[in-house]
Amino acid sequence: MIRTYSNSSGRFVLDGEHLGALDAAVWVDVLRPTPDEETALERAFGIGVPTLAEMSEIELSSRLYSEDGAHFLTANMLSRTDDDMVKVSPITFILTGEKVITVRYEEPRAIDAFVARCLKSGTFSADQILIGILEGIIERIGDLLERAGHDLDLLSEKVFFTQAPASVRNAAAAKAAASTPNARQCDFQAVLVEVGHKGDLLSKIQDSLISLHRLLAFDSSLASERKPGKAIDHRIKTLAVDVQALRDHAGFLTQKINFLLDATLGMINIQQTAIIKIFSVAAVVFLPPTLIASIYGMNYKHMPELDWAYGYPLALALMVMSAVLPYLFFKWRGWL
């Protein structure tokens, strides 16, 4: 699908979804182009439109280059950002003369929001459209990082403040947690899944930010040739600073994810250790009574205690006492 936009009567307008307005267009937005549309664009502008496979290549020479008087700038953008199942897809900006052509295969909200904003404003040049789209994409990434940071804070509270195992809480905290309505143990398996989703999201964000940083550096180098004006130069530099700041923040959140991952695995290990400890204590508690019962269960003929009037009650009392004493000792040492 091809949409063309132009400046008419002092306003930025949508010309339609047809090829007839290519000559007057200042922005040609190409979404999932068909082979026929690619051929039409190549004939109209005398350039080669990159395919999805070419746009997805990671070499700089395949993403940022000049050819036949046109400049090709490709970056990874994020779409479907309403949840953590974000998709990374390439977008290519082609600057040719006073026109900008965008080739993409996804529909991020940043571009739709930019179009809606432009249709309410005045006229725009190709460089202004390029920078405006990049600003929208970067702003959306910033929103994603804010949401990811908030979600990680909630995960941190869930891991460290939702009735942690008794072995890692002091007596006061244990009592308070036990008296809390609906107090429950944290589901660390669910936390691991959430941490994995956040880690995947941040890796996609960092991938997009790296590609945007390279694109802005290349676009800045084109300023001497295209001469877009000081205002555009300033916006490019501002975006480069913003991207670097977002990369630093994404790195910080990645470190926090690694910390939460280690902490969650540590909590799971503590829970498993507590379960094993219960079995170990039970084995030690019941070992002395078992030993006593085994001794008096032997079928020897001469066992004086068997003829005692109170031999049976005494043996029972001895077994109970031998079980209670280790239990009290463990409680005294704080092992239970």
MARPATI-579359 format. One line per 8 residues: their letters; for each residue x, y, z of N, C-alpha, C. Coordinates in steps of 0.001 Angstrom, whole numbers. Example, Ala and Ser with C-alpha at 12.3 -4.5 7.8 and 13.67 -1.06 7.14 Angstrom:
REM MARPATI-579359
as> 13190,-5690,7800,12300,-4500,7800,13200,-3300,7800; 12850,-2250,7080,13670,-1060,7140,12900,30,7870
END
This chain:
REM MARPATI-579359
mirtysns> 839,-1184,0,0,0,0,881,1243,0; 522,2211,-811,1279,3452,-924,365,4620,-578; 808,5441,341,105,6677,674,1019,7837,357; 475,8871,-237,1276,10044,-583,727,11265,149; 1665,12078,639,1326,13313,1342,2049,14461,662; 1394,15609,603,2010,16780,-31,1606,18040,718; 2284,19138,387,1949,20439,943,1066,21163,-64; -135,21512,370,-1081,22175,-531,-1803,23283,216
sgrfvldg> -1746,24485,-353,-2443,25650,218,-2043,25888,1672; -758,25745,1927,-249,26020,3256,-558,24954,4289; -969,23761,3826,-1292,22683,4759,-685,21367,4267; -496,20485,5195,9,19138,4903,-1210,18237,4702; -1327,17622,3527,-2549,16888,3195,-2212,15490,2697; -3180,14601,2852,-3087,13240,2326,-3657,13245,917; -2826,12883,-63,-3294,12866,-1449,-4088,11610,-1774; -3789,10518,-1092,-4544,9295,-1342,-3632,8088,-1403
ehlgalda> -4244,6963,-1737,-3511,5699,-1830,-3434,5272,-3293; -2725,6074,-4060,-2571,5759,-5485,-1221,6297,-5946; -809,5907,-7118,496,6287,-7651,452,7571,-8473; -713,8127,-8651,-818,9295,-9514,-259,10562,-8915; -83,10609,-7599,358,11839,-6938,1813,11773,-6506; 2594,10896,-7101,3987,10748,-6685,4811,11998,-6970; 4545,12637,-8080,5356,13789,-8465,5219,14944,-7478; 4016,15190,-6980,3779,16322,-6082,4004,15966,-4627
avwvdvlr> 4193,14726,-4350,4285,14284,-2952,5591,14721,-2327; 5529,15071,-1032,6727,15347,-258,7079,14122,605; 6055,13293,882,6263,12059,1644,5488,10928,982; 6198,9875,671,5581,8668,122,5752,7565,1166; 4648,7163,1764,4673,6142,2812,4292,4801,2193; 5235,3866,2201,5035,2568,1551,4916,1501,2642; 3765,856,2710,3510,-175,3720,3315,-1521,3024; 4173,-2459,3341,4149,-3811,2759,3989,-3744,1237
ptpdeeta> 4981,-3206,557,4837,-3003,-895,4752,-4335,-1646; 3927,-4341,-2670,3847,-5482,-3578,4930,-5328,-4640; 5270,-6391,-5353,6268,-6265,-6432,5905,-5190,-7452; 4622,-5046,-7782,4206,-4019,-8740,4447,-2618,-8182; 4173,-2434,-6896,4394,-1120,-6291,5885,-810,-6221; 6704,-1794,-5909,8146,-1566,-5887,8644,-1155,-7270; 8151,-1825,-8298,8554,-1487,-9668,8129,-74,-10035; 6916,303,-9650,6424,1648,-9955,7269,2713,-9263
lerafgig> 7638,2477,-8013,8470,3435,-7293,9858,3542,-7912; 10425,2432,-8293,11751,2448,-8897,11744,3200,-10227; 10670,3045,-10992,10562,3775,-12256,10335,5258,-12020; 9543,5606,-11010,9203,7010,-10778,10388,7801,-10231; 11210,7182,-9365,12281,7918,-8707,13676,7478,-9137; 13750,6448,-9947,15055,5995,-10427,15948,5435,-9334; 15353,4788,-8347,16109,4212,-7238,15663,2767,-7033; 16490,2007,-6338,16121,645,-5987,15504,599,-4602
vptlaems> 14282,110,-4519,13599,11,-3231,14070,-1256,-2523; 14629,-1138,-1328,15142,-2329,-633,14014,-3279,-236; 14302,-4569,-306,13345,-5581,124,13437,-5760,1638; 12501,-6533,2199,12512,-6780,3636,13791,-7499,4060; 14256,-8438,3236,15493,-9156,3568,16683,-8204,3577; 16726,-7280,2612,17831,-6318,2564,17763,-5341,3734; 16545,-4953,4117,16388,-4034,5245,16769,-4692,6564; 16656,-6019,6637,16916,-6731,7881,18380,-7070,8088
eielssrl> 19218,-6818,7097,20642,-7107,7242,21258,-6174,8290; 22256,-6688,8997,22812,-5920,10114,24051,-5114,9737; 24617,-5371,8546,25804,-4605,8165,25435,-3139,7942; 26298,-2243,8400,26048,-819,8209,25969,-450,6733; 26768,-1121,5910,26775,-807,4486,25456,-1165,3819; 24675,-2037,4433,23373,-2411,3882,22240,-1592,4475; 22533,-820,5514,21496,-49,6191,21641,1453,5986; 22864,1930,5884,23112,3368,5754,24038,3594,4569
ysedgahf> 23488,4097,3480,24312,4283,2282,23642,5288,1348; 24414,5748,400,23911,6662,-633,24078,5989,-1986; 23057,6142,-2823,23080,5463,-4120,22192,6211,-5088; 22704,6467,-6287,21941,7133,-7353,21349,8458,-6886; 22110,9203,-6090,21654,10511,-5635,20665,10463,-4490; 20353,9280,-3997,19422,9138,-2868,20167,8591,-1658; 19641,8892,-487,20251,8447,756,19304,7465,1449; 19826,6309,1821,19026,5249,2431,19426,5113,3905
ltanmlsr> 18437,5246,4777,18672,5161,6223,17695,4135,6807; 18217,3067,7371,17381,1990,7907,17632,1827,9398; 16551,1676,10140,16636,1446,11583,15567,439,11978; 15716,-109,13174,14711,-1021,13710,13742,-235,14572; 12452,-407,14302,11431,252,15113,10601,-803,15835; 9921,-370,16877,9113,-1270,17691,7640,-1052,17394; 6918,-2144,17228,5476,-2077,17014,4786,-3052,17955; 3465,-2957,18021,2665,-3786,18937,3162,-3604,20378
tdddmvkv> 3231,-2357,20767,3851,-2014,22056,2851,-1933,23207; 1627,-2408,23012,645,-2333,24091,949,-3312,25213; 1716,-4364,24917,2112,-5312,25956,3578,-5655,25747; 4043,-6699,26432,5458,-7062,26356,5807,-7836,25075; 4809,-8258,24306,5080,-9015,23088,5365,-8051,21929; 6389,-7246,22124,6754,-6217,21146,7437,-6871,19947; 7184,-6323,18776,7806,-6842,17561,8785,-5810,17019; 9956,-6279,16619,10979,-5415,16016,10920,-5602,14507
spitfilt> 10826,-4507,13797,10801,-4573,12338,11571,-3384,11769; 12169,-3546,10592,12954,-2445,10020,12078,-1411,9325; 12565,-201,9305,11953,875,8528,13074,1593,7791; 12867,1850,6516,13874,2517,5697,13368,3883,5265; 14191,4902,5486,13911,6254,5003,14780,6491,3775; 14167,6918,2704,14897,7224,1474,14737,8711,1201; 15831,9454,1325,15828,10888,1023,16297,11078,-398; 15398,11521,-1238,15744,11773,-2636,15207,13138,-3032
gekvitvr> 16101,14082,-3259,15679,15444,-3563,14919,16043,-2394; 13734,16562,-2671,12888,17167,-1646,11807,16208,-1170; 12016,14951,-1387,11038,13952,-991,11662,12980,4; 10809,12379,817,11220,11296,1697,10263,10124,1470; 10840,8963,1320,10064,7730,1124,10326,6831,2326; 9269,6338,2938,9412,5389,4043,8911,4028,3569; 9715,3020,3823,9353,1648,3468,9296,858,4772; 8143,276,5059,7975,-447,6317,6999,-1597,6129
yeepraid> 7029,-2504,7104,6169,-3688,7037,5320,-3850,8297; 5366,-2883,9184,4523,-2877,10371,3895,-1494,10520; 2919,-1397,11418,2192,-143,11613,2310,324,13062; 3437,913,13421,3584,1416,14798,2716,2643,15032; 2287,2789,16261,1421,3921,16598,2151,5251,16468; 3481,5220,16601,4238,6469,16529,4029,7156,15186; 3992,6383,14101,3811,6982,12778,2383,7470,12602; 1408,6682,13064,10,7125,12956,-217,8414,13742
afvarclk> 401,8499,14924,259,9716,15733,928,10904,15048; 2077,10661,14405,2766,11742,13703,1933,12248,12520; 1331,11328,11781,487,11725,10643,-691,12563,11129; -1342,12123,12199,-2493,12868,12723,-2081,14267,13156; -895,14385,13743,-415,15695,14192,-81,16592,13005; 517,16011,11964,896,16809,10792,-320,17334,10044; -1369,16515,9959,-2562,16927,9221,-3268,18114,9869; -2931,18392,11141,-3531,19529,11833,-2633,20756,11806
sgtfsadq> -1425,20610,11254,-449,21708,11290,-220,22261,9898; 917,22965,9739,1235,23595,8460,1945,22657,7512; 2905,23184,6778,3631,22386,5796,4895,21788,6418; 5408,20747,5747,6587,20044,6252,7513,19692,5099; 8813,19799,5358,9802,19373,4381,10137,17906,4609; 10903,17324,3685,11286,15916,3814,12096,15687,5082; 13035,16595,5368,13862,16431,6576,13038,16586,7839; 12073,17475,7829,11205,17638,8987,10358,16390,9224
iligileg> 9896,15776,8146,9106,14545,8276,9975,13437,8849; 11193,13316,8330,12114,12295,8835,12357,12475,10326; 12698,13681,10736,12984,13940,12138,11730,13768,12984; 10585,14175,12468,9339,14036,13218,8992,12576,13487; 9176,11727,12483,8912,10291,12678,9888,9711,13690; 11156,10082,13575,12155,9578,14520,11835,10035,15941; 11400,11272,16085,11026,11760,17420,9884,10937,18006; 8896,10615,17158,7777,9804,17633,8220,8410,18041
iierigdl> 9104,7807,17242,9597,6457,17558,10386,6467,18863; 11263,7462,19014,12098,7537,20217,11246,7851,21444; 10255,8714,21281,9360,9019,22398,8611,7764,22850; 8199,6951,21880,7499,5710,22215,8419,4739,22953; 9677,4693,22550,10646,3844,23251,10818,4325,24691; 10852,5644,24874,10944,6183,26223,9758,5764,27081; 8551,5781,26489,7363,5336,27227,7479,3856,27601; 8005,3053,26680,8185,1624,26959,9160,1405,28112
leraghdl> 10244,2190,28124,11219,2055,29208,10618,2473,30547; 9799,3516,30533,9133,3927,31773,8219,2813,32277; 7465,2216,31360,6571,1129,31764,7358,-78,32269; 8458,-389,31580,9286,-1523,32006,9882,-1265,33390; 10332,-28,33635,10878,306,34939,9836,174,36038; 8609,641,35755,7532,510,36744,7224,-960,37009; 7139,-1766,35958,6856,-3197,36132,7965,-3891,36916; 9212,-3492,36691,10316,-4096,37433,10256,-3712,38915
dllsekvf> 9805,-2492,39215,9630,-2102,40610,8570,-2987,41287; 7481,-3270,40554,6444,-4144,41099,6980,-5561,41299; 7778,-6028,40359,8380,-7351,40500,9306,-7401,41715; 10062,-6322,41900,10971,-6266,43048,10193,-6344,44356; 9083,-5614,44437,8247,-5685,45632,7691,-7089,45819; 7300,-7728,44724,6743,-9075,44817,7787,-10060,45336; 9027,-9904,44887,10083,-10838,45281,10505,-10616,46734; 10668,-9341,47129,11284,-9058,48417,10301,-8712,49533
ftqapasv> 9060,-8381,49181,8133,-7919,50217,6847,-8728,50297; 6683,-9747,49480,5497,-10598,49545,5817,-11843,50341; 5627,-11785,51639,5831,-12909,52555,6945,-13825,52081; 8181,-13342,52190,9339,-14151,51835,9410,-15380,52737; 10176,-16400,52343,10294,-17591,53180,10717,-17236,54601; 10231,-18014,55565,10473,-17698,56980,11947,-17658,57311; 12752,-18409,56571,14180,-18453,56870,14897,-17173,56522; 14262,-16294,55764,14914,-15036,55415,14200,-13845,56045
rnaaaaka> 13260,-14085,56961,12551,-13003,57635,12860,-13031,59119; 12878,-11877,59738,13031,-11871,61183,11686,-12172,61844; 11700,-12339,63162,10490,-12763,63856,9362,-11746,63713; 9715,-10452,63804,8686,-9419,63698,8047,-9425,62315; 8887,-9546,61272,8353,-9569,59915,7509,-10813,59689; 7931,-11943,60254,7170,-13176,60095,5792,-13050,60734; 5768,-12458,61939,4494,-12299,62626,3572,-11347,61874; 4145,-10259,61357,3329,-9299,60607,2778,-9920,59337
aastpnar> 3615,-10693,58647,3165,-11321,57405,2086,-12357,57680; 2248,-13098,58780,1267,-14133,59093,-80,-13539,59452; -80,-12313,60015,-1331,-11679,60418,-1978,-10885,59301; -1301,-10782,58170,-1849,-10033,57051,-2935,-10842,56360; -4097,-10242,56073,-5152,-10993,55388,-4665,-11485,54021; -5038,-12718,53715,-4692,-13312,52422,-3188,-13357,52179; -2403,-13407,53267,-955,-13496,53100,-612,-14792,52379; 300,-14733,51453,652,-15919,50679,2102,-15824,50243
qcdfqavl> 2639,-16972,49886,4000,-17014,49374,4025,-16479,47943; 5147,-15898,47576,5306,-15383,46213,5454,-16547,45242; 4794,-16437,44100,4910,-17447,43048,6152,-17119,42225; 7285,-17698,42628,8546,-17348,41988,8629,-17874,40552; 7893,-18932,40242,7898,-19408,38859,7261,-18369,37939; 6155,-17759,38394,5526,-16689,37607,6448,-15481,37503; 7180,-15194,38585,8129,-14076,38563,9218,-14325,37517; 9718,-15556,37440,10737,-15878,36441,10224,-15646,35031
vevghkgd> 8961,-16014,34786,8377,-15793,33460,8302,-14297,33154; 7865,-13504,34142,7777,-12058,33944,9154,-11442,33723; 10131,-11894,34490,11497,-11390,34305,11996,-11715,32900; 11678,-12919,32426,12073,-13280,31062,11427,-12382,30017; 10149,-12062,30199,9466,-11167,29262,10103,-9775,29263; 10418,-9275,30451,11029,-7946,30541,12427,-7949,29923; 13166,-9030,30140,14492,-9108,29536,14416,-9128,28027; 13443,-9848,27476,13271,-9880,26026,12871,-8509,25500
llskiqds> 11978,-7835,26223,11558,-6489,25816,12743,-5533,25790; 13576,-5561,26830,14708,-4637,26893,15749,-4942,25826; 15922,-6210,25487,16870,-6531,24416,16380,-5966,23082; 15068,-5999,22850,14516,-5413,21618,14650,-3898,21627; 14427,-3294,22782,14571,-1841,22891,16013,-1432,22614; 16963,-2150,23186,18372,-1818,22972,18756,-2008,21510; 18221,-3031,20867,18487,-3248,19441,17993,-2061,18629; 16780,-1599,18938,16225,-449,18224,17032,823,18491
lislhrll> 17434,1040,19742,18182,2250,20078,19552,2276,19397; 20198,1127,19308,21501,1075,18638,21355,1458,17172; 20337,912,16513,20138,1227,15091,19763,2693,14902; 18978,3254,15816,18606,4669,15721,19815,5575,15950; 20678,5182,16859,21889,5965,17122,22767,6034,15873; 22914,4905,15199,23704,4882,13969,23032,5691,12867; 21702,5584,12775,20977,6355,11750,21151,7854,11963; 21056,8304,13200,21196,9738,13481,22605,10225,13172
afdsslas> 23602,9384,13441,24972,9775,13121,25143,9918,11607; 24544,9003,10848,24630,9083,9387,23855,10286,8861; 22676,10521,9428,21872,11672,8998,22591,12975,9294; 23301,13025,10423,24056,14229,10753,25172,14474,9747; 25772,13399,9253,26841,13554,8262,26321,14034,6916; 25016,13861,6680,24421,14320,5413,24062,15801,5442; 24176,16431,6603,23733,17822,6736,24512,18758,5827; 25805,18487,5640,26609,19368,4795,26155,19320,3343
erkpgkai> 25592,18181,2930,25128,18050,1542,23701,18556,1376; 22814,18177,2295,21399,18523,2142,21070,19907,2693; 21882,20382,3654,21672,21700,4263,20211,21890,4715; 19769,21079,5685,18372,21172,6126,18083,22386,7001; 19126,23047,7488,18913,24205,8345,19362,23941,9767; 19613,25027,10499,20112,24898,11865,19089,24231,12790; 17806,24514,12539,16776,23926,13404,16786,22399,13309; 16911,21878,12088,16956,20424,11900,18239,19858,12509
dhriktla> 19360,20549,12300,20632,20096,12892,20519,20003,14413; 19879,21010,15004,19727,21004,16460,18834,19842,16905; 17774,19572,16151,16871,18469,16517,17577,17118,16386; 18430,16989,15371,19185,15738,15205,20111,15523,16401; 20816,16590,16803,21723,16470,17944,20953,16163,19229; 19789,16786,19387,18971,16531,20568,18512,15081,20605; 18097,14560,19447,17665,13169,19377,18815,12221,19700; 20009,12566,19213,21173,11715,19496,21440,11662,21007
vdvqalrd> 21307,12811,21676,21486,12848,23134,20399,12030,23823; 19148,12164,23344,18044,11413,23931,18254,9907,23766; 18694,9506,22583,18915,8078,22337,20001,7538,23262; 21072,8299,23433,22149,7851,24322,21652,7736,25764; 20822,8708,26177,20271,8651,27539,19367,7433,27706; 18565,7142,26682,17691,5970,26753,18506,4681,26757; 19602,4660,26014,20474,3464,26024,21062,3249,27415; 21469,4337,28066,22012,4218,29418,20938,3696,30382
hagfltqk> 19718,4222,30233,18641,3782,31121,18276,2322,30849; 18275,1931,29574,17992,531,29236,19064,-386,29827; 20319,74,29812,21384,-705,30433,21174,-864,31930; 20721,214,32578,20439,145,34016,19323,-858,34305; 18257,-810,33489,17152,-1744,33699,17577,-3183,33427; 18492,-3367,32475,19004,-4712,32216,19759,-5248,33426; 20547,-4396,34066,21239,-4804,35287,20238,-5142,36393; 19166,-4379,36460,18144,-4657,37477,17471,-5995,37199
inflldat> 17243,-6305,35930,16648,-7595,35577,17571,-8734,35990; 18859,-8578,35727,19820,-9615,36126,19827,-9802,37646; 19730,-8672,38372,19673,-8755,39827,18411,-9485,40291; 17254,-9134,39690,16008,-9794,40062,16040,-11277,39715; 16669,-11601,38589,16785,-13005,38202,17602,-13773,39242; 18742,-13221,39630,19574,-13880,40645,18828,-13978,41976; 18117,-12898,42333,17398,-12904,43606,16268,-13930,43598; 15556,-14019,42491,14457,-14986,42398,14974,-16410,42487
lgminiqq> 16055,-16687,41767,16643,-18025,41840,17135,-18317,43258; 17672,-17284,43934,18099,-17462,45317,16927,-17773,46233; 15795,-17081,46044,14606,-17341,46848,14079,-18756,46611; 14085,-19177,45350,13651,-20547,45040,14563,-21552,45733; 15849,-21271,45722,16794,-22168,46395,16540,-22209,47900; 16198,-21061,48485,15898,-21011,49925,14651,-21837,50233; 13611,-21700,49379,12399,-22492,49592,12689,-23984,49517; 13466,-24384,48514,13794,-25798,48377,14624,-26288,49564
taiikifs> 15548,-25450,50026,16356,-25817,51191,15485,-25975,52431; 14487,-25077,52587,13585,-25176,53744,12802,-26482,53720; 12375,-26912,52532,11638,-28181,52423,12534,-29350,52793; 13746,-29349,52265,14682,-30432,52586,15013,-30437,54068; 15090,-29235,54676,15403,-29139,56099,14310,-29784,56940; 13055,-29628,56508,11947,-30235,57252,12088,-31757,57275; 12415,-32330,56124,12597,-33785,56070,13802,-34217,56908; 14854,-33405,56885,16044,-33752,57668,15753,-33730,59156
vaavvflp> 15035,-32684,59604,14680,-32581,61020,13757,-33729,61422; 12777,-34042,60547,11866,-35144,60856,12629,-36459,60998; 13616,-36655,60134,14407,-37887,60217,15187,-37953,61523; 15766,-36801,61954,16539,-36772,63205,15627,-36947,64410; 14432,-36338,64377,13503,-36431,65499,13028,-37868,65704; 12743,-38566,64622,12202,-39923,64745,13280,-41004,64804; 14531,-40613,64671,15597,-41621,64732,15768,-42234,66131; 15844,-41433,67242,15981,-42037,68577,14805,-42941,68953
ptliasiy> 13520,-42520,68738,12427,-43448,69057,12507,-44743,68252; 12929,-44610,66982,13067,-45813,66159,14144,-46738,66717; 15229,-46133,67214,16304,-46935,67790,15816,-47679,69039; 15086,-46976,69911,14567,-47600,71135,13596,-48729,70792; 12691,-48434,69845,11730,-49466,69451,12431,-50667,68832; 13506,-50439,68123,14245,-51545,67506,14928,-52408,68566; 15468,-51724,69593,16148,-52485,70660,15168,-53424,71371; 14007,-52873,71764,13051,-53686,72512,12192,-54557,71606
gmnykhmp> 12416,-54443,70337,11712,-55328,69420,12516,-56552,69056; 13729,-56665,69582,14558,-57840,69312,14039,-59058,70071; 14092,-60204,69474,13522,-61421,70058,14566,-62229,70841; 15208,-61549,71795,16128,-62271,72690,15346,-62821,73890; 15812,-63965,74416,15097,-64604,75523,15291,-63864,76831; 16500,-63418,77094,16813,-62752,78362,16879,-61238,78155; 15772,-60544,78341,15689,-59076,78321,14937,-58657,79574; 15663,-58237,80618,15041,-57965,81924,13868,-56994,81838
eldwaygy> 13962,-55979,80968,12913,-54961,80922,11564,-55532,80508; 11583,-56674,79819,10320,-57242,79363,9484,-57775,80522; 10138,-58076,81662,9407,-58587,82821,9000,-57492,83794; 9394,-56238,83516,9036,-55146,84427,7543,-54833,84298; 6945,-54500,85412,5517,-54153,85384,5269,-52862,84590; 6209,-51938,84700,6063,-50657,83996,7043,-50540,82824; 7506,-51635,82314,8461,-51616,81201,7878,-51002,79927; 6634,-51385,79601,6015,-50846,78369,5774,-49349,78460
plalalmv> 5132,-48830,79556,4965,-47368,79650,6292,-46631,79685; 7291,-47248,80333,8592,-46600,80395,9223,-46493,79008; 9077,-47546,78221,9627,-47502,76861,8927,-46435,76022; 7595,-46323,76162,6851,-45283,75428,7303,-43884,75849; 7441,-43688,77160,7878,-42374,77648,9275,-42047,77156; 10137,-43067,77124,11504,-42841,76656,11528,-42467,75174; 10675,-43112,74385,10617,-42782,72946,10080,-41373,72725; 9047,-40983,73500,8503,-39627,73352,9541,-38597,73744
msavlpyl> 10226,-38846,74867,11229,-37902,75338,12397,-37791,74354; 12800,-38942,73759,13904,-38905,72803,13523,-38191,71509; 12232,-38088,71228,11782,-37332,70048,11626,-35859,70357; 11141,-35551,71576,10884,-34157,71943,12182,-33393,72162; 13164,-34042,72778,14413,-33342,73087,15131,-32818,71834; 15312,-33621,70767,15918,-33050,69545,15092,-31921,68944; 13755,-32052,69018,12895,-30993,68471,13102,-29690,69237; 13128,-29781,70571,13353,-28578,71381,14740,-28003,71139
ffkwrgwl> 15711,-28872,70930,17069,-28388,70648,17110,-27615,69338; 16432,-28131,68305,16391,-27433,67012,15691,-26095,67126; 14607,-26063,67915,13901,-24802,68110,14782,-23795,68846; 15519,-24289,69846,16399,-23400,70609,17501,-22816,69720; 18023,-23632,68815,19071,-23132,67908,18514,-22298,66764; 17208,-22213,66636,16600,-21413,65555,16636,-22093,64214; 16721,-23408,64180,16764,-24140,62918,15368,-24479,62400; 14358,-24178,63180,12980,-24433,62753,12189,-23135,62746
END
